[in-house]
Amino acid sequence: MGTTQPIRDLDELERLKNYYLTDHPNLRNYALIHTGLNTALRISDILSLRWKDVYNFDRKQFQKYIIINEKKTGKRTCIAINQSLNRTLAMYMEEIGEPEPEDFLFEGRLHGAPLCRSQAFRIIKRACADLSFSCQISCHSLRKTFGYQAYNAGVNPTMLMMIFNHSSFAVTKRYLGIEQEDKDQVFLNINL
């Protein structure tokens, strides 16, 4: 089994983002994938999110930030909710009706319980298998995809290290999954 990879190809990324919107409509699964791609959170943190973490019930509007203590590191993190995630969560909320503040954002089959990690894994694997993705994809690929695409968009790797709460830059470098063809593009694009 290979190492989990980020989704590098932008066309593949678009197909994955829309799989549960158009191919096999399921707004919970659609929102799950968008949350992973837009927050760079680990799946354990995503699955523990409650509606109150993303929605202000008094003001009847989405929060500007998701503020949580990461399960793995125990570190507090603050993530801005971007327009894409805001739109996705609004669609999802409209479909399910107004949830209670303490309800899990991604509820599993049992009412009151969050979606489990293995089911989240199956949701992502099913989409990637149906879309014939060739690389090793898992829940963690959503987090890695955020980093890879941010890096390619010119985000400073030190900033990504801070976003991921990595203890060293060496960890972040491995995490980004930079391959030889990525290195080749640097040489091919720099014509001095």
Secondary structure, 3 states (H helix, E strand, C coil): CCCCCCCCCHHHHHHHHHHHHHHCCCHHHHHHHHHHHHHCCCHHHHHCCEHHHHEECCCCEECCEEEEECCCCCCEEEEECCHHHHHHHHHHHHHHCCCCCCCECCECCCCCCECCHHHHHHHHHHHHHHCCCCCCCCHHHHHHHHHHHHHHCCCCHHHHHHHHCCCCHHHHHHHHCCCHHHHHHHHHHCCC
